[in-house]
Amino acid sequence: MKILIIDEMHESIMPMLQKIGHEVIYLPKINREEILATVAEYDGLIIRSKTPMDKELLERAKNLKFIGRAGAGLDKIDLDYMAEREIKLFHAAKGNRDAVAEHAVGMLLALFNNVKKADQEVRKGIWDREGNRGHELMGKTVGIMGYGNMGKSFAHRLQGFKVNILAYDKYKMDFGDNFVQEVMWEKLKAEADILSIHVPLTQETKGFFTMKELKSFAKPFWLINTARGEVISFKTLNEALDEGILRGALLDVLENEKFQKFTSEQKEEFEKLAARDNVLFSPHVAGWTYESYEKINKVLVKKIKKNFKSQ
């Protein structure tokens, strides 16, 4: 097949695909207009998140047999139209699930132990032990919303911390085991000290965490979001932190990740978040490790090889 790669990928992707007999065109700088003009030539596309795989683009892809998504999120892909056209979709959540899980644990431990604050103070010659007294994970109840690749991997990383893990997934059943208890959403809200979000962005999850939803938790909790920022707004985060509903927030993703395109309200609310000691940020890099960069290729190529025989 003739395969077009439109985003930056680990250099191993081309020889891996060529080895199984495919022609690979690597154009990470290509823009949407150029994709629209040439996509009809290709049997496969490998993408990250440069441009939406919407109906306009897919209609022009007359020969398209598959899209390989180098990552987990599928919110920029017209899944219904792909199904109508019988275009296969391969995504590589297994390639970065370990990275996401480790990042979530790392952020949680950093916040619990005041690592950022303590480091900044010591560099300035401030030796404040009491002001940097931390929290222990042991004995806490961790709630996981969404028990797919990321949620499950996060749960596995918590083994050894002697925490109680509750997991809720609206679309899965019978996944509980000796370590993770499968629960309904109401039970998770009644018991969680920590909530880690691992859901895709859909019409159902966008803006899901309103103040009303957060107030329905039985006790104040720490929030971890390595999934999609649009599930909770800056304004809601600030209100929940002000009211003590949230004890802290760990945010690898944001409601709007293009700072230059903030609305005036988003700018104001983000600045409030950024001034808080109990909020930690990272720039959507939870799944972005040197190891996952290559693992994603292996996952995609394995799926392509399994589904298509080289000519």
C-alpha positions as CSV (number, residue, x, y, z in Angstrom):
1,M,0.0,0.0,0.0
2,K,0.9,3.6,-0.4
3,I,1.0,5.3,3.0
4,L,1.2,9.0,3.9
5,I,2.5,10.1,7.3
6,I,1.4,13.7,8.0
7,D,2.9,14.3,11.5
8,E,6.3,14.0,13.2
9,M,7.0,10.3,14.1
10,H,9.9,8.4,15.5
11,E,12.3,7.7,12.7
12,S,11.7,3.9,13.0
13,I,8.3,4.1,11.4
14,M,9.5,4.2,7.8
15,P,11.8,1.1,7.8
16,M,9.2,-0.8,9.9
17,L,6.5,-0.2,7.2
18,Q,8.9,-0.7,4.3
19,K,10.0,-4.0,5.7
20,I,6.5,-5.4,5.4
21,G,6.2,-4.2,1.8
22,H,4.6,-0.8,1.9
23,E,5.5,2.5,0.1
24,V,5.9,5.2,2.7
25,I,5.8,9.0,2.1
26,Y,6.9,11.0,5.2
27,L,5.7,14.6,5.0
28,P,5.5,15.9,8.6
29,K,5.4,19.6,7.4
30,I,2.5,19.1,5.0
31,N,-0.5,21.4,5.6
32,R,-4.2,20.7,5.4
33,E,-4.6,22.2,1.9
34,E,-1.8,20.0,0.6
35,I,-3.3,16.9,2.3
36,L,-6.7,17.6,0.7
37,A,-5.0,18.0,-2.7
38,T,-3.1,14.7,-2.6
39,V,-4.9,12.4,-0.2
40,A,-6.7,10.5,-3.0
41,E,-3.4,8.9,-3.9
42,Y,-3.0,7.0,-0.6
43,D,-4.2,3.8,0.8
44,G,-3.3,4.7,4.4
45,L,-2.8,7.7,6.6
46,I,-0.7,7.9,9.8
47,I,-1.6,10.9,11.9
48,R,-1.2,12.6,15.3
49,S,-3.5,15.6,15.6
50,K,-2.4,18.1,12.9
51,T,-5.7,18.3,11.2
52,P,-9.2,16.9,11.7
53,M,-10.0,13.7,9.9
54,D,-13.5,15.1,9.0
55,K,-15.9,14.3,6.3
56,E,-14.4,16.9,3.9
57,L,-11.0,15.2,4.0
58,L,-12.3,11.7,4.1
59,E,-14.5,12.2,1.0
60,R,-11.4,13.1,-1.0
61,A,-9.6,10.0,0.3
62,K,-11.1,7.8,-2.4
63,N,-8.7,4.9,-1.9
64,L,-8.2,5.1,1.8
65,K,-8.2,1.8,3.6
66,F,-7.0,2.8,7.1
67,I,-6.0,5.6,9.4
68,G,-3.3,5.0,12.0
69,R,-3.6,7.3,15.0
70,A,-0.3,7.7,16.8
71,G,-1.9,8.2,20.2
72,A,-5.2,7.6,22.0
73,G,-7.6,10.4,21.4
74,L,-10.1,10.0,18.6
75,D,-12.2,13.2,19.1
76,K,-10.9,14.8,15.8
77,I,-11.9,11.8,13.7
78,D,-15.3,11.3,12.0
79,L,-15.8,7.8,13.2
80,D,-19.3,7.5,11.8
81,Y,-18.2,8.4,8.3
82,M,-15.2,6.1,8.5
83,A,-17.5,3.2,9.5
84,E,-19.8,4.0,6.6
85,R,-16.9,3.9,4.2
86,E,-15.5,0.8,6.0
87,I,-12.2,2.5,6.6
88,K,-10.3,0.8,9.4
89,L,-9.0,2.8,12.3
90,F,-5.9,1.8,14.3
91,H,-4.9,3.7,17.4
92,A,-1.9,3.2,19.6
93,A,-3.2,3.7,23.2
94,K,-1.1,0.7,24.2
95,G,2.0,2.5,23.0
96,N,1.8,5.4,25.6
97,R,-0.3,3.9,28.4
98,D,2.7,3.2,30.6
99,A,4.0,6.8,30.1
100,V,0.6,8.3,31.0
101,A,0.4,6.1,34.1
102,E,3.9,6.9,35.4
103,H,3.3,10.6,34.7
104,A,0.1,10.6,36.7
105,V,1.8,8.9,39.7
106,G,4.7,11.3,39.4
107,M,2.6,14.4,39.5
108,L,0.6,13.0,42.4
109,L,3.7,12.3,44.5
110,A,5.2,15.7,43.6
111,L,2.1,17.5,44.8
112,F,1.7,15.4,47.9
113,N,5.3,16.1,48.9
114,N,5.5,19.7,47.9
115,V,8.4,19.0,45.6
116,K,8.0,22.1,43.4
117,K,7.5,24.5,46.4
118,A,10.3,22.9,48.5
119,D,12.8,23.0,45.6
120,Q,12.1,26.6,44.9
121,E,12.5,27.6,48.5
122,V,15.7,25.6,49.1
123,R,17.3,27.3,46.0
124,K,16.5,30.6,47.7
125,G,18.1,29.5,51.0
126,I,14.7,28.9,52.8
127,W,14.8,25.7,55.0
128,D,11.1,25.3,55.9
129,R,10.5,21.7,57.0
130,E,7.1,22.2,58.6
131,G,5.8,24.3,55.7
132,N,6.6,21.4,53.4
133,R,5.1,18.6,55.4
134,G,3.6,16.2,52.9
135,H,0.8,13.6,52.6
136,E,1.2,9.8,52.2
137,L,-0.6,7.9,49.5
138,M,-1.0,4.8,51.7
139,G,-4.5,4.4,53.1
140,K,-6.1,6.8,50.6
141,T,-8.9,5.8,48.2
142,V,-8.1,6.4,44.6
143,G,-11.0,6.6,42.2
144,I,-10.4,6.0,38.5
145,M,-12.9,7.3,35.9
146,G,-12.5,5.2,32.7
147,Y,-10.9,1.8,32.9
148,G,-9.4,1.5,29.4
149,N,-5.7,1.3,28.6
150,M,-4.7,4.4,30.6
151,G,-6.9,3.8,33.6
152,K,-5.8,0.2,34.0
153,S,-2.2,1.1,33.6
154,F,-2.5,3.8,36.2
155,A,-4.1,1.3,38.6
156,H,-1.2,-1.1,38.1
157,R,1.3,1.6,38.9
158,L,-0.4,2.2,42.3
159,Q,0.4,-1.4,43.4
160,G,2.7,-1.2,46.3
161,F,1.4,2.0,47.7
162,K,-1.3,0.2,49.8
163,V,-4.2,2.3,48.5
164,N,-7.8,1.3,48.0
165,I,-8.7,1.6,44.2
166,L,-12.2,2.1,42.9
167,A,-12.8,2.1,39.2
168,Y,-15.8,3.2,37.2
169,D,-16.4,2.7,33.5
170,K,-19.8,3.3,32.0
171,Y,-19.1,1.1,29.1
172,K,-17.3,-1.8,30.7
173,M,-18.3,-4.5,33.2
174,D,-16.7,-7.3,35.1
175,F,-13.2,-5.9,35.1
176,G,-12.7,-5.9,38.9
177,D,-10.0,-8.1,40.4
178,N,-8.2,-8.6,43.7
179,F,-6.7,-5.2,43.5
180,V,-9.3,-3.0,41.8
181,Q,-12.9,-2.8,42.8
182,E,-15.4,-2.1,40.1
183,V,-18.0,0.3,41.3
184,M,-20.9,2.6,40.3
185,W,-20.2,6.3,39.9
186,E,-22.1,7.2,43.1
187,K,-20.0,4.8,45.2
188,L,-16.8,6.3,43.8
189,K,-18.0,9.8,44.6
190,A,-18.8,8.7,48.1
191,E,-15.4,7.3,48.9
192,A,-12.6,8.8,46.7
193,D,-9.8,10.9,48.2
194,I,-8.2,11.2,44.7
195,L,-9.9,11.1,41.3
196,S,-7.9,10.3,38.2
197,I,-9.7,11.0,34.9
198,H,-9.1,8.6,31.9
199,V,-12.0,9.1,29.5
200,P,-12.0,10.2,25.9
201,L,-13.5,13.6,24.8
202,T,-17.0,13.0,23.6
203,Q,-20.3,15.0,23.7
204,E,-21.0,13.1,26.9
205,T,-17.7,13.9,28.6
206,K,-17.2,17.5,27.4
207,G,-17.9,19.8,30.3
208,F,-18.9,16.8,32.5
209,F,-17.4,18.2,35.6
210,T,-19.7,21.0,36.6
211,M,-19.8,22.5,40.0
212,K,-23.0,20.5,40.7
213,E,-21.1,17.3,39.8
214,L,-18.1,18.2,41.9
215,K,-20.3,19.1,44.9
216,S,-21.8,15.6,44.8
217,F,-18.5,14.1,46.0
218,A,-18.8,13.2,49.7
219,K,-15.5,14.8,50.7
220,P,-12.8,17.1,49.3
221,F,-10.5,15.3,46.9
222,W,-7.4,15.8,44.7
223,L,-8.1,15.7,40.9
224,I,-5.7,14.3,38.2
225,N,-6.5,15.0,34.6
226,T,-4.2,13.4,32.0
227,A,-7.1,12.8,29.6
228,R,-8.8,15.7,27.9
229,G,-8.9,19.3,29.3
230,E,-12.3,20.0,27.9
231,V,-14.0,17.8,30.6
232,I,-13.6,20.6,33.1
233,S,-13.2,24.4,32.6
234,F,-10.7,26.7,34.2
235,K,-13.6,28.6,35.9
236,T,-15.0,25.4,37.5
237,L,-11.5,24.4,38.7
238,N,-11.0,27.7,40.4
239,E,-14.5,27.7,42.0
240,A,-14.0,24.2,43.3
241,L,-10.5,25.0,44.7
242,D,-11.9,28.2,46.3
243,E,-14.7,26.3,48.0
244,G,-12.4,23.5,49.2
245,I,-14.2,20.9,47.1
246,L,-10.8,20.2,45.4
247,R,-7.8,19.9,47.6
248,G,-5.5,20.2,44.6
249,A,-5.4,19.7,40.8
250,L,-2.8,18.0,38.6
251,L,-3.3,19.1,35.0
252,D,-1.5,17.7,32.0
253,V,-4.3,18.9,29.8
254,L,-6.2,22.2,29.6
255,E,-9.6,23.4,28.5
256,N,-7.7,25.4,25.9
257,E,-4.1,24.5,25.1
258,K,-3.5,27.4,22.8
259,F,-2.5,30.3,25.1
260,Q,-2.7,32.8,22.3
261,K,-6.3,31.9,21.7
262,F,-7.6,32.2,25.2
263,T,-10.8,34.2,25.7
264,S,-10.6,37.0,28.2
265,E,-12.3,34.8,30.8
266,Q,-10.0,31.9,30.1
267,K,-7.0,34.1,30.5
268,E,-8.2,35.5,33.8
269,E,-9.1,32.1,35.2
270,F,-5.9,30.4,34.0
271,E,-3.9,33.1,35.7
272,K,-5.7,32.3,39.0
273,L,-4.9,28.6,38.6
274,A,-1.3,29.4,37.8
275,A,-0.9,31.3,41.1
276,R,-2.0,28.4,43.2
277,D,0.6,26.2,45.1
278,N,-1.8,23.2,45.0
279,V,-2.0,23.1,41.2
280,L,0.6,21.5,39.1
281,F,0.8,21.7,35.3
282,S,2.5,19.9,32.5
283,P,2.1,20.6,28.7
284,H,0.1,17.6,27.5
285,V,3.2,15.3,27.8
286,A,1.9,12.5,30.0
287,G,2.2,10.1,27.1
288,W,5.2,11.8,25.5
289,T,8.3,9.9,26.5
290,Y,11.3,8.8,24.4
291,E,10.1,5.2,25.0
292,S,6.5,5.8,24.0
293,Y,7.5,7.7,20.9
294,E,8.9,4.4,19.5
295,K,6.4,2.0,21.2
296,I,3.6,3.8,19.3
297,N,5.2,2.9,16.0
298,K,5.5,-0.8,17.0
299,V,1.8,-0.9,18.0
300,L,0.6,0.7,14.7
301,V,2.8,-1.4,12.5
302,K,1.7,-4.6,14.2
303,K,-2.0,-3.7,13.6
304,I,-1.3,-2.8,9.9
305,K,0.5,-6.0,9.4
306,K,-2.2,-8.0,11.0
307,N,-5.0,-6.5,8.9
308,F,-3.3,-6.1,5.5
309,K,-1.0,-8.3,3.5
310,S,1.7,-6.5,1.6
311,Q,1.4,-6.9,-2.2
